[in-house]
Amino acid sequence: MKSIRTIDVADLEDIAIGGAILGTGGGGDPYIGKLMAQQAIRRHGKVRLVDVEGFDDNALIAPVCMMGAPTVMTEKLPQGEEIVIALRKLEKFLGRRVDAVLCGEAGGLNSTTPFVAAAAADLPLIDGDGMGRAFPELQMTTFGMHGVSATPMVLSDDKGNSVVLETISNRWTERLARSCTVDMGGSALLAFYPMSGAVAKKAVVRGTLSLCADLGRKLREARARHDDPVEAIRAALGAEIIFNGRVQDVLRRTIGGFARGEANIEGLDGDRGHKMRIAFQNEFLIAECDGQTLVTTPDMITLLEAETGVPVTADAMRYGIRVVALAYPCSEQWRTPQGLELVGPRYFGYDLDFRPFVANAMR
């Protein structure tokens, strides 16, 4: 099988930062995921990043990720072995070995946790994921849109507990897995959505890990040249700057295993005199300016520190941080009726219809 590239310890710096950019405020702290992956690669060796097309149709592919509220993950650090335990127990339940692992979502922490499983299990890692970004619930994947069941699933925690779930629907998987995660202390590592190579070729959002690495590299190089780091990311994503301001206050609560809340941002420079509100459930979902809705889920909202271009996650937002808000279109799969039913604004309780974000058509 031909590798796209081999990932070593140093490569994870760029991937973690790029994953946090694509994570739209969620996916966990990129620093934690990076440290876990670096430790695993130092211990077990480099990871082969591969294209899904290289697998036989009957190959067994298993996504892995961390589940829980990002605010909890920063205080209850994983040991690193939980994700490997979850993978091995899934193999035992299925009665066969996994041929490759895959990212469940593109997010700060969840773009790097699969490297832990890949390194420790000596498995290739597919260049792709099931979202093209991050979403807060387990059924919100392109895998499910292609008919893949999220179960059998294995959740493992830092105490040595593991839970195997078999459910009647992916919505029930989310509900029961969320309850388990809360009981496990607010976060858990899991292996789920086992699928064949044939299905994976249709269901995977391709190239996301390479995109993460590219975004991280471009940000790093822009800063080294003393170029505008925000502009480097904006150009790489084909995004539009929708607001420039300073965080005034953040209302954040951990409810039902999610970090829910909103941030209010006071405009600066060309946006002085205006106010932006960003609502989130782990990820940024709605961006409003002066009461006017600018962007809604599933389109992408990313906050970057104005001076450094470093992504600002929902759990890291604090009073006084100067940020630039970017918006850009999501994968076309999410703009379908089936996709909007899973991740549109009404699913999250907002009395709004999805209106596709179009760059260069701002207020």
C-alpha positions as CSV (number, residue, x, y, z in Angstrom):
1,M,0.0,0.0,0.0
2,K,1.4,3.4,-1.0
3,S,1.7,6.0,1.7
4,I,0.8,9.6,1.0
5,R,3.4,10.5,3.6
6,T,4.9,9.3,6.8
7,I,4.0,11.3,9.9
8,D,6.7,11.9,12.6
9,V,6.7,13.8,15.8
10,A,7.5,17.2,14.3
11,D,4.6,16.9,11.7
12,L,2.0,16.9,14.5
13,E,2.6,20.6,15.3
14,D,1.1,21.6,12.0
15,I,-1.6,19.0,12.0
16,A,-2.8,20.0,15.4
17,I,-3.1,23.7,14.5
18,G,-4.7,22.9,11.2
19,G,-7.2,20.6,12.9
20,A,-8.2,23.3,15.4
21,I,-8.8,25.7,12.4
22,L,-11.1,23.1,10.7
23,G,-12.7,22.2,14.1
24,T,-14.7,25.5,14.1
25,G,-14.2,26.0,17.8
26,G,-14.6,22.4,18.8
27,G,-12.8,19.0,18.7
28,G,-10.9,19.6,21.9
29,D,-7.6,21.3,22.8
30,P,-5.1,20.7,20.0
31,Y,-2.2,20.9,22.5
32,I,-3.5,17.8,24.4
33,G,-4.0,15.8,21.3
34,K,-0.6,16.7,19.9
35,L,1.2,15.6,23.1
36,M,-0.7,12.3,23.2
37,A,0.2,11.6,19.5
38,Q,3.8,12.7,19.9
39,Q,4.3,10.4,22.9
40,A,2.8,7.5,21.0
41,I,5.0,8.0,17.9
42,R,8.1,8.3,20.1
43,R,7.2,5.0,21.7
44,H,5.9,3.0,18.8
45,G,7.3,4.7,15.6
46,K,6.0,6.8,12.7
47,V,2.5,6.6,11.2
48,R,1.7,5.9,7.6
49,L,-0.9,8.3,6.2
50,V,-2.6,6.5,3.3
51,D,-5.4,7.1,0.7
52,V,-8.6,5.2,1.2
53,E,-8.5,4.0,-2.5
54,G,-5.6,1.7,-1.6
55,F,-7.8,-0.7,0.4
56,D,-9.6,-3.8,-0.8
57,D,-13.4,-3.5,-0.7
58,N,-13.6,-6.1,2.1
59,A,-11.0,-4.4,4.3
60,L,-12.2,-3.4,7.8
61,I,-11.9,0.3,8.6
62,A,-12.5,1.7,12.1
63,P,-12.8,5.5,13.0
64,V,-11.6,6.5,16.5
65,C,-12.0,9.7,18.5
66,M,-12.5,11.3,21.9
67,M,-16.0,12.1,23.1
68,G,-17.0,14.6,25.7
69,A,-17.1,18.3,26.6
70,P,-13.8,20.1,25.6
71,T,-13.9,22.0,28.9
72,V,-13.6,18.6,30.8
73,M,-10.8,17.3,28.5
74,T,-8.5,20.1,29.5
75,E,-8.8,19.1,33.2
76,K,-9.1,15.3,32.9
77,L,-6.2,14.3,30.6
78,P,-6.4,10.9,28.9
79,Q,-3.7,8.4,29.6
80,G,-3.3,7.6,25.9
81,E,-4.0,3.9,26.2
82,E,-7.8,4.2,26.3
83,I,-8.1,4.7,22.5
84,V,-6.0,1.6,21.8
85,I,-8.1,-0.5,24.3
86,A,-11.3,0.7,22.6
87,L,-9.9,-0.4,19.2
88,R,-8.7,-3.8,20.5
89,K,-12.0,-4.5,22.2
90,L,-13.9,-3.6,19.0
91,E,-11.7,-6.1,17.1
92,K,-12.5,-8.7,19.7
93,F,-16.2,-8.1,19.4
94,L,-16.1,-8.2,15.6
95,G,-13.9,-11.3,15.5
96,R,-11.3,-9.8,13.1
97,R,-8.5,-7.4,13.0
98,V,-8.9,-3.8,11.8
99,D,-6.9,-3.0,8.6
100,A,-6.8,0.8,9.1
101,V,-8.0,3.6,11.4
102,L,-9.7,6.8,10.5
103,C,-10.5,10.2,12.1
104,G,-14.0,10.5,13.3
105,E,-13.9,14.3,12.9
106,A,-11.5,17.0,11.9
107,G,-11.0,18.9,15.2
108,G,-8.1,20.1,17.3
109,L,-7.8,17.0,19.5
110,N,-9.6,14.6,17.3
111,S,-7.4,15.3,14.3
112,T,-4.4,13.9,16.3
113,T,-5.9,11.2,18.6
114,P,-6.1,8.7,15.7
115,F,-2.3,8.9,15.5
116,V,-2.2,7.4,19.0
117,A,-4.2,4.4,17.9
118,A,-2.3,4.1,14.5
119,A,1.1,4.2,16.1
120,A,0.4,1.8,19.0
121,A,-1.5,-0.7,16.8
122,D,1.0,-0.4,13.9
123,L,-1.9,0.4,11.5
124,P,-2.1,2.9,8.6
125,L,-4.2,6.0,9.1
126,I,-6.5,7.1,6.3
127,D,-6.2,10.7,5.1
128,G,-9.8,11.8,5.8
129,D,-12.6,11.9,8.3
130,G,-16.4,11.7,8.7
131,M,-17.2,15.4,8.8
132,G,-14.7,17.7,7.1
133,R,-14.9,19.8,10.3
134,A,-16.1,19.1,13.9
135,F,-19.7,18.5,15.1
136,P,-20.8,17.8,18.7
137,E,-22.9,14.6,18.2
138,L,-21.9,11.1,17.1
139,Q,-24.6,10.7,14.5
140,M,-23.4,13.8,12.7
141,T,-21.2,12.0,10.2
142,T,-21.0,11.4,6.5
143,F,-20.6,7.7,7.5
144,G,-24.1,7.7,8.8
145,M,-25.4,9.5,5.6
146,H,-24.0,6.5,3.7
147,G,-25.9,4.0,5.8
148,V,-23.1,3.0,8.2
149,S,-24.1,2.1,11.8
150,A,-22.2,3.7,14.5
151,T,-22.3,0.5,16.4
152,P,-20.9,-1.8,17.5
153,M,-19.0,0.8,19.5
154,V,-16.5,0.6,22.3
155,L,-16.0,3.4,24.8
156,S,-13.0,3.3,27.3
157,D,-12.1,5.6,30.1
158,D,-9.0,6.5,32.1
159,K,-10.1,4.2,35.0
160,G,-10.0,1.0,32.9
161,N,-13.7,0.7,32.2
162,S,-15.0,-0.2,28.8
163,V,-18.6,-0.3,27.4
164,V,-19.8,-2.0,24.2
165,L,-22.9,-0.6,22.6
166,E,-25.2,-2.0,20.0
167,T,-28.1,0.3,19.2
168,I,-31.1,0.5,16.9
169,S,-30.1,3.8,15.3
170,N,-27.2,6.3,15.3
171,R,-29.3,8.8,17.3
172,W,-29.7,6.2,20.0
173,T,-25.9,5.6,19.9
174,E,-25.4,9.3,20.6
175,R,-27.9,9.3,23.4
176,L,-26.5,6.2,25.2
177,A,-22.9,6.9,24.5
178,R,-23.3,10.5,25.9
179,S,-24.8,9.0,29.1
180,C,-21.8,6.7,29.4
181,T,-19.4,9.5,28.8
182,V,-20.9,11.6,31.5
183,D,-20.7,8.7,34.0
184,M,-17.1,8.2,32.9
185,G,-16.2,11.7,34.1
186,G,-17.2,13.8,31.1
187,S,-14.8,12.3,28.5
188,A,-14.1,8.9,26.9
189,L,-12.1,7.4,24.0
190,L,-13.9,5.3,21.5
191,A,-13.8,3.2,18.4
192,F,-17.0,3.1,16.3
193,Y,-18.6,3.1,12.8
194,P,-16.8,0.0,11.6
195,M,-17.1,-0.2,7.8
196,S,-15.8,-2.0,4.8
197,G,-13.3,-0.6,2.4
198,A,-16.0,-0.3,-0.3
199,V,-18.2,1.8,2.0
200,A,-15.3,3.9,3.2
201,K,-14.4,4.9,-0.3
202,K,-17.9,6.5,-0.6
203,A,-18.3,7.8,2.9
204,V,-15.0,9.4,3.8
205,V,-14.4,13.2,3.5
206,R,-11.0,12.9,1.8
207,G,-7.8,14.7,2.4
208,T,-8.6,16.4,5.7
209,L,-5.4,15.4,7.5
210,S,-3.3,16.7,4.5
211,L,-5.4,19.9,4.7
212,C,-4.7,20.2,8.4
213,A,-1.0,19.8,7.8
214,D,-1.1,22.4,5.0
215,L,-3.0,25.0,7.1
216,G,-0.6,24.5,10.0
217,R,2.4,24.9,7.7
218,K,1.1,28.0,6.0
219,L,0.3,29.6,9.3
220,R,3.8,28.8,10.6
221,E,5.5,30.0,7.5
222,A,3.5,33.3,7.4
223,R,4.5,34.0,11.0
224,A,8.2,33.2,10.2
225,R,8.1,35.7,7.3
226,H,6.2,38.3,9.4
227,D,3.3,38.2,6.9
228,D,-0.3,38.5,8.0
229,P,-1.1,35.1,9.5
230,V,-4.9,35.6,9.3
231,E,-4.7,36.4,5.6
232,A,-2.6,33.3,5.0
233,I,-5.4,31.1,6.5
234,R,-8.2,33.1,4.9
235,A,-6.6,32.6,1.4
236,A,-5.9,28.9,2.0
237,L,-9.5,28.2,2.9
238,G,-11.1,30.6,0.4
239,A,-12.8,32.1,3.4
240,E,-14.1,35.6,4.1
241,I,-13.5,37.8,7.1
242,I,-16.8,38.5,8.7
243,F,-15.8,40.4,11.8
244,N,-12.8,41.9,13.6
245,G,-13.2,42.6,17.3
246,R,-12.5,41.9,21.0
247,V,-14.2,39.3,23.2
248,Q,-16.4,41.1,25.7
249,D,-17.9,38.2,27.6
250,V,-18.5,34.5,27.3
251,L,-21.4,32.5,28.8
252,R,-20.3,28.9,28.9
253,R,-21.8,25.9,30.8
254,T,-21.2,22.2,30.6
255,I,-24.7,20.6,30.1
256,G,-25.3,17.0,29.2
257,G,-21.8,16.4,28.2
258,F,-21.6,19.5,25.9
259,A,-20.0,22.9,26.4
260,R,-22.9,25.2,25.5
261,G,-23.0,29.0,25.4
262,E,-22.4,32.1,23.5
263,A,-19.7,34.8,23.1
264,N,-20.2,38.5,22.5
265,I,-17.6,40.4,20.6
266,E,-17.2,44.1,20.3
267,G,-16.1,45.4,16.9
268,L,-12.8,47.0,16.2
269,D,-11.3,48.8,13.2
270,G,-13.8,48.7,10.4
271,D,-16.3,46.9,12.6
272,R,-16.1,49.5,15.4
273,G,-19.6,50.3,16.7
274,H,-20.9,46.8,15.7
275,K,-21.4,43.7,17.9
276,M,-21.1,40.0,17.0
277,R,-22.7,37.1,18.9
278,I,-21.5,33.6,18.3
279,A,-23.5,30.7,19.7
280,F,-21.8,27.3,20.2
281,Q,-22.4,23.7,21.3
282,N,-18.8,22.6,21.5
283,E,-18.5,24.0,17.9
284,F,-19.4,27.5,16.7
285,L,-22.9,27.2,15.2
286,I,-24.4,30.7,14.6
287,A,-22.7,34.0,13.9
288,E,-24.9,37.2,14.2
289,C,-23.9,40.8,13.7
290,D,-26.1,43.5,15.3
291,G,-28.9,40.9,15.4
292,Q,-28.6,39.9,11.8
293,T,-27.7,36.2,11.1
294,L,-24.6,36.0,8.9
295,V,-23.6,32.3,9.1
296,T,-25.3,29.2,10.4
297,T,-24.3,25.6,10.8
298,P,-23.3,23.5,8.8
299,D,-21.2,26.3,7.1
300,M,-18.0,27.0,8.9
301,I,-17.1,29.7,11.5
302,T,-13.6,29.9,12.7
303,L,-12.0,32.4,15.1
304,L,-8.4,33.3,14.9
305,E,-6.3,35.5,17.2
306,A,-5.8,38.7,15.3
307,E,-2.1,39.0,15.8
308,T,-0.9,35.4,15.6
309,G,-3.6,33.6,13.5
310,V,-3.8,30.9,16.1
311,P,-7.3,29.3,16.2
312,V,-9.4,30.1,19.2
313,T,-11.6,27.3,20.5
314,A,-14.9,27.7,22.2
315,D,-13.5,26.5,25.5
316,A,-10.4,28.9,25.2
317,M,-12.4,32.1,24.6
318,R,-11.7,34.7,27.3
319,Y,-12.4,38.3,27.9
320,G,-10.1,40.6,26.1
321,I,-8.9,38.3,23.3
322,R,-8.8,40.1,20.0
323,V,-10.2,37.9,17.3
324,V,-10.9,37.8,13.6
325,A,-14.0,35.7,12.5
326,L,-13.8,33.8,9.2
327,A,-16.6,32.1,7.4
328,Y,-16.5,29.6,4.5
329,P,-18.8,27.0,3.0
330,C,-19.0,23.4,4.3
331,S,-18.8,20.2,2.3
332,E,-21.6,20.0,-0.2
333,Q,-22.8,16.8,1.5
334,W,-24.0,18.8,4.5
335,R,-26.0,21.2,2.4
336,T,-28.3,18.4,1.2
337,P,-31.7,17.9,2.9
338,Q,-30.3,14.8,4.5
339,G,-27.3,16.7,5.8
340,L,-29.4,19.6,7.1
341,E,-31.6,17.3,8.9
342,L,-28.6,16.1,10.9
343,V,-26.7,19.4,11.4
344,G,-28.9,22.3,10.3
345,P,-29.7,25.2,12.7
346,R,-33.2,23.8,13.5
347,Y,-31.7,20.5,14.8
348,F,-29.8,22.6,17.4
349,G,-33.0,24.4,18.5
350,Y,-32.5,27.7,16.5
351,D,-35.6,29.1,14.8
352,L,-33.6,29.6,11.6
353,D,-33.5,28.1,8.1
354,F,-30.1,27.4,6.7
355,R,-29.0,30.0,4.2
356,P,-25.8,29.0,2.3
357,F,-22.9,31.3,3.1
358,V,-21.5,32.8,-0.1
359,A,-18.1,34.5,0.0
360,N,-18.0,38.1,-1.1
361,A,-21.7,38.6,-0.5
362,M,-21.5,40.1,3.0
363,R,-23.4,42.9,4.6
